[in-house]
Amino acid sequence: MEKILVTGGAGFIGSHVAEALLKQGHIVHILDNLSSGREENVPEGAVLHRLDVRDAAVFTLFAQERYTVLVHHAAQMDVRRSVADPKFDADVNIMGLLNLMEAGRQNGLRKVIFASTGGAIYGEPDYVPQDEDHPVRPLSPYGITKLASEKYLYFYEQQYGVSYVALRYANVYGPRQNPHGEAGVVAIFTQRMLEGRQPVINGSGEQTRDFVYVGDVVAANLAALAYEGSGVFNIGTGIETSINELFRLIRDLIDPAVPEVHGEAKPGEQQRSVLGYARAQAVLGWRPQVSLREGLQRTVAWFQARVAV
């Protein structure tokens, strides 16, 4: 049994991970400033600390609680905001991480599981699926801060013996995803259709992404916790899906009469992204289990239940 701090644990992915860790019998604390997370997402049995990752009080918290594992999901994750305000992005994503790591390494922290990004780190692919050896050419400050964070974690392992697993997520979707940001196209399309509003596909819609279900991402976090070593792993499906295809899958589940409307292309938007997971399968024993169709059915059902309330 570990004493684990989950940052961003009131958010979409972090709350699912916290829930699974509690089911395994761990002591779970959550650090979240609730800027985008919701208190209702905090699972029963977890202790919530309403703090920002950059707060000086993080040192007091680590000194009091002596966490053995940090699961770090808190982040500035809006790619467009990172482009508009790179200083804010770096402040949250890099200075926030360093605040946690300095507090942790002084107070017995042994391991970090870090939510990195596969989509934003590699840039346009030289080959697909992109594996962990693919050149890293992040096209946004967000991708740059995630890559820098991985390098800092390597430093803390080498200097202080704090092991780490960086999970480079593909496009994660599922229940609890926030439809009000720019990160979750599945949530945005679903919410708009259920409310009778027209979803708009950016540009041609032929741009592709790798959509991985949140339950599979949770399983990857549990596999990372059990893993004795350190390293970087892609967490994706190896399957490319165009935004047009995604739209049609969701439309078929909600209302086949919804017209397909295209808007302006977003400047600088990446055209292709798909992650190979062979290393995660070989080393962590992880592979995706939930098909896109099944995952979308679960996600739409969750949103429908919320609309019905």
Helices and strands as residue ranges (DSSP letters): E 3-7, H 12-23, E 27-31, G 39-41, E 47-49, H 57-65, E 69-72, H 79-84, H 86-90, I 91-95, H 96-105, E 111-117, H 119-122, H 141-160, E 163-169, E 171-173, H 185-194, E 201-202, E 208-209, E 211-213, H 214-226, E 231-235, E 241-242, H 243-254, E 262-263, H 278-279, I 280-284, H 292-308
